[in-house]
Amino acid sequence: MASLPSTRRGFLTLVGTAAPVIWLAALPRGAQAALPHLSVASNATAAALKYTEDASKAQAPRKTGQDCSNCQHFQGKAGQAYGPCALFPGFDVNAKGWCAGYAAKA
């Protein structure tokens, strides 16, 4: 376990470093910068999972009615055009997209 700083300078360094991180974490999701949109061209995982921006153009094994907005991995809010996905951390996916990692919401 880390020990507390024993000097005033150490304490001020700790507070100065931690304060911006705590402030950013406290912001609501909408106030934080949007994540970059996922691209098959630049993301090997997206290519491997056959991600597509338009579910209607996805190839098998996609079934009718399957898209990111009703997948358990999609973390965006209802009605959002793009949102984060647990399968692609650090990226937003199209709510109308699809990938082979699709799993219906319970």
Helices and strands as residue ranges (DSSP letters): H 8-26, G 29-31, H 44-48, G 55-57, G 68-70, E 82-84, E 92-94
